[in-house]
Amino acid sequence: MKKLYLIGMGPGNPEYLTLQAITTLKQVDVFFMLEKEGRGKAELLAMRHAILQQYCAPQQYRVVTVNSPPRAKTLDYQNDVQVWHDEKRALFVELIRNELADGQIGAFLLWGDPSLYDQTVSLIAEVVANTDELVEFEIIPGITSVQVLTAKHKIPLNRVGESITITTGRHVETCDPASIDNAVVMLDYNASFQRFTGQNMDVYWGGYLGCPDEILMAGAVDEVRDDLLQLKAQVRENKGWLMDIYLLRRRTMTPQE
Ligand SMILES: C[S@@+](CC[C@H](N)C(=O)[O-])C[C@H]1O[C@@H](n2cnc3c(N)ncnc32)[C@H](O)[C@@H]1O
């Protein structure tokens, strides 16, 4: 039997690993690291290595680093995702077959928590269900970037009795701004909070949370919008990449049933 762990590593800071994650790391024979294209790739990989150096004995594990298949960006988003997932499944099959011996434990260190905007769980579940090898897998939950955002801004995720939406820039870019009262926005490459100008909304923004370059900004969208746009442009220019998340909150809460 081969065993795979999908370990939530938290967003950046090695201190965000849970005790369960640390105990699990120490049992792993092979860590699989998927390198994504883009200017942040060296730093993101270095953070994973820093975690292993901090918690594991040097001779205890092997690291297999492979290029993560990039997603094509055509006008057919659904098809692009399907092709991308097929390629990732094929890569996982290959890694399990060629890099993990029977009786060994392999692991993926997944950013934040594996359940949030990360399809590795679904893809590995399909691979494990369809392989002719004996493989089992387990998920070790992690702290999400959502939790770090609210902790750093010292705010609750929702006010009393209120719902919380977790969504993407892709959605917020086109939705009716009046439909959003309290939402965390992730994967936003177009600063879509601008659409909420004049909507009586606050924004709580965080960049590189948990990382050495962490930055926070908060205030009424109408008041901080221009400063936030400028800050984002400046840090993106300096570092070459930006990972950010924000919570949009309407000042007057809509009563919930
Ligand atoms: C592919 S999703 C993965 C989310 C991850 N599984 C989690 O639990 O946070 C990546 C998005 O999460 C958000 N994110 C993750 N880590 C972050 C960090 N350290 N600082 C700011 N945003 C972060 C950003 O919105 C980014 O575009």
The ligand as an SDF file (V2000), in Angstrom:
LIG
                    3D

 27 29  0  0  0  0  0  0  0  0999 V2000
   -5.4760   29.0950   -5.3980 C   0  0  0  0  0  0  0  0  0  0  0  0
   -6.1030   29.9950   -4.0470 S   0  0  0  0  0  0  0  0  0  0  0  0
   -5.5710   28.9960   -2.7170 C   0  0  0  0  0  0  0  0  0  0  0  0
   -6.1480   29.3830   -1.3820 C   0  0  0  0  0  0  0  0  0  0  0  0
   -5.6030   28.5440   -0.2380 C   0  0  0  0  0  0  0  0  0  0  0  0
   -5.9650   27.1550   -0.3890 N   0  0  0  0  0  0  0  0  0  0  0  0
   -6.0670   29.0400    1.1230 C   0  0  0  0  0  0  0  0  0  0  0  0
   -6.5290   28.2230    1.9360 O   0  0  0  0  0  0  0  0  0  0  0  0
   -5.9100   30.2350    1.4010 O   0  0  0  0  0  0  0  0  0  0  0  0
   -4.9810   31.3500   -4.0440 C   0  0  0  0  0  0  0  0  0  0  0  0
   -5.6460   32.6430   -3.5790 C   0  0  0  0  0  0  0  0  0  0  0  0
   -5.7170   32.6270   -2.1560 O   0  0  0  0  0  0  0  0  0  0  0  0
   -5.4510   33.9340   -1.6480 C   0  0  0  0  0  0  0  0  0  0  0  0
   -4.2390   33.8320   -0.8290 N   0  0  0  0  0  0  0  0  0  0  0  0
   -3.6000   32.6840   -0.5050 C   0  0  0  0  0  0  0  0  0  0  0  0
   -2.5540   32.9350    0.2780 N   0  0  0  0  0  0  0  0  0  0  0  0
   -2.5220   34.2630    0.4720 C   0  0  0  0  0  0  0  0  0  0  0  0
   -1.6550   35.1210    1.2010 C   0  0  0  0  0  0  0  0  0  0  0  0
   -0.6190   34.6480    1.8870 N   0  0  0  0  0  0  0  0  0  0  0  0
   -1.9180   36.4530    1.1990 N   0  0  0  0  0  0  0  0  0  0  0  0
   -2.9730   36.9470    0.5060 C   0  0  0  0  0  0  0  0  0  0  0  0
   -3.8130   36.1750   -0.2030 N   0  0  0  0  0  0  0  0  0  0  0  0
   -3.5990   34.8520   -0.2220 C   0  0  0  0  0  0  0  0  0  0  0  0
   -5.2870   34.8580   -2.8400 C   0  0  0  0  0  0  0  0  0  0  0  0
   -6.5430   35.4220   -3.1360 O   0  0  0  0  0  0  0  0  0  0  0  0
   -4.8520   33.8960   -3.9030 C   0  0  0  0  0  0  0  0  0  0  0  0
   -5.1750   34.4070   -5.1970 O   0  0  0  0  0  0  0  0  0  0  0  0
  1  2  1  0
  2  3  1  0
  2 10  1  0
  3  4  1  0
  4  5  1  0
  5  6  1  0
  5  7  1  0
  7  8  2  0
  7  9  1  0
 10 11  1  0
 11 12  1  0
 11 26  1  0
 12 13  1  0
 13 14  1  0
 13 24  1  0
 14 15  1  0
 14 23  1  0
 15 16  2  0
 16 17  1  0
 17 18  1  0
 17 23  2  0
 18 19  1  0
 18 20  2  0
 20 21  1  0
 21 22  2  0
 22 23  1  0
 24 25  1  0
 24 26  1  0
 26 27  1  0
M  CHG  2   2   1   9  -1
M  END
$$$$
